[in-house]
Amino acid sequence: MMKKEYKQFNKPQDEFESKLLDLTRVTRVTAGGKQLRFRAIIVVGDRKGKIGLGVSKGLDVSQAIEKATRTAKKNLMDVPVNKEGTIDHEVEAKFGPSVILLKPQKSGRGLVAGGTVRTLCQLAGIQNISSKILSRTSNKLNNAKATIKAFELLAKQI
């Protein structure tokens, strides 16, 4: 008798790394009372020049995170990163009240960025960059969208 061999098919590893930027409780006041939901902001990237941002609400935390991750993977875009691991030129972008300035740096200088911009640059695969949040707002969603807009401006100019 011959022994049957079964091949195990493993799910392919997801090449994208995701990070939770912000998780907030949002309430909507209706005639029946307050409705509680959770809003998740997720950034997805492969550290090779692809990045996506997803925002979604859900009735519980896990549902909000799952929906935001799905949205982020749908909204992937290419970030132009040159061989030194930086951007080609200086760019400034504005989204709502947020203003972000991104400057290229010499190789070996590292990521000189804070908060939301740092997370986005790490997941995009940028190793040498200097950034400054020029506005007074600390809203993570607006800062993330302004950074994505700066990346889009870079991609458009190439």
Secondary structure, 3 states (H helix, E strand, C coil): CCCCCCCCCCCCCCCCEEEEEEEEEEEEEECCEEEEEEEEEEEEECCCCEEEEEEEEECCHHHHHHHHHHHHHHCCEECCCCCCCCCCCCEEEEECCEEEEEEECCCCCCEECCHHHHHHHHHHCCCCEEEEECCCCCCHHHHHHHHHHHHHHHHHHC
